[in-house]
Amino acid sequence: MIDLSNIKISILGAARSGVAAARKAKQLGAHVLLSDIKSRDEIPSADLLAAEFECEFSGHSDRVLVA
């Protein structure tokens, strides 16, 4: 199994595949930043995602480069 302990990963897109990738990366030990271009109001599960991951909505900032 891959060990991503203490690795920082940015995932662009909070749709089904992005969330699945974020969950898998977190399960493998990574610190995940989930970033989506849509606003928080446009993502039905935004509050749940924000409780599970570090998130940013309404665009991708430079944080995705240094997550």
C-alpha positions as CSV (number, residue, x, y, z in Angstrom):
1,M,0.0,0.0,0.0
2,I,1.2,3.5,-0.8
3,D,2.1,5.6,2.3
4,L,1.3,9.3,1.8
5,S,1.9,10.3,5.4
6,N,2.5,14.0,5.8
7,I,2.4,14.6,2.0
8,K,0.4,17.6,1.0
9,I,-1.9,17.1,-2.0
10,S,-4.2,19.5,-3.8
11,I,-7.2,18.1,-5.7
12,L,-9.0,20.3,-8.2
13,G,-12.7,19.7,-8.4
14,A,-15.2,18.7,-5.7
15,A,-17.3,16.5,-7.9
16,R,-17.6,12.8,-7.4
17,S,-14.2,11.8,-8.7
18,G,-12.4,14.7,-6.9
19,V,-14.0,13.8,-3.6
20,A,-13.2,10.1,-4.1
21,A,-9.6,11.0,-4.8
22,A,-9.5,13.2,-1.8
23,R,-10.9,10.5,0.5
24,K,-8.4,7.9,-0.8
25,A,-5.5,10.3,-0.4
26,K,-6.6,11.1,3.2
27,Q,-7.0,7.4,3.9
28,L,-3.4,6.9,2.8
29,G,-2.3,9.6,5.2
30,A,-2.1,12.7,3.0
31,H,-3.1,16.2,4.0
32,V,-5.6,17.2,1.4
33,L,-6.7,20.6,0.0
34,L,-9.9,20.3,-2.0
35,S,-10.4,23.2,-4.4
36,D,-13.3,23.9,-6.7
37,I,-14.1,26.8,-9.0
38,K,-17.8,26.7,-8.0
39,S,-19.0,28.8,-5.1
40,R,-19.8,27.1,-1.8
41,D,-23.5,27.7,-2.5
42,E,-23.3,25.8,-5.8
43,I,-21.9,22.6,-4.1
44,P,-24.7,20.8,-2.2
45,S,-22.2,18.9,0.1
46,A,-19.9,21.9,0.7
47,D,-20.4,22.0,4.5
48,L,-19.7,18.3,4.8
49,L,-16.7,18.5,2.6
50,A,-15.3,21.4,4.6
51,A,-15.7,19.4,7.8
52,E,-13.8,16.5,6.2
53,F,-11.0,18.4,4.3
54,E,-9.3,21.7,4.0
55,C,-11.3,23.4,1.2
56,E,-11.5,26.4,-0.9
57,F,-14.4,27.4,-3.1
58,S,-15.0,30.0,-5.8
59,G,-11.8,29.4,-7.7
60,H,-8.3,28.0,-7.3
61,S,-5.8,30.1,-5.4
62,D,-2.1,29.8,-5.2
63,R,-2.6,27.5,-2.3
64,V,-3.1,24.6,-4.7
65,L,0.6,25.0,-5.6
66,V,1.9,24.7,-2.1
67,A,-0.8,22.7,-0.4
